Amino acid sequence: MSATFERAGAGNTAAALQIAVDEAARRGLRLVVASTRGPTGLAALELSRQRGVELIVVTHNTGFGEPGEQEFAPDARERLEQAGARVVTATLPLRSLGTSLRKANGGSEQEIVNAALRIFGQGAKVCVEMAAMVADAGLVQNGDDIVAVAGTVSGADTACVVRPMPSNRLFEIRVRQFLCKPGNW
């Protein structure tokens, strides 16, 4: 691991993105960044363009917070896509049916997997989910590593090298190396 941040949170975004972009450029890997509303994706865009790194930004699905609502800013999506970045809006593999079951009667296997992944941090859990999402979307080939970046609540504080697999092969995803993460998680 290149860095351990004292605390989780958005205050680590610039450093986490720089570490991730540097590693992606060094290894010739795609950069996959979680961005709920757009600012983290746009920050990644500037850094990835400077280093010639292919960028994929992953957003929440429409209706994640409220039915019919898309949290990702349309102008951010347009700017990213015009610059050549891909934007993936898809259902989180570890959210849908199990979340409904949990709300209805208190638990699901999905919640157990979520809790197990959170042992490594909220950002690490999201990095694994994004690895499945970009594979499901056909943006990465099975066996191609990516550098995934996510955070705790907002911004970015976790980056890792991940071997993606489609969501139906979730347990074949491999977190190969943590580049940075919060130490207080």
Beta strands, then each sheet from edge to edge (+ up, - down):
strand 1: 3-5
strand 2: 30-34
strand 3: 55-59
strand 4: 86-89
strand 5: 146-150
strand 6: 158-163
strand 7: 174-182
sheet 1: 1+ 7+ 6- 5+ 2+ 3+ 4+
end
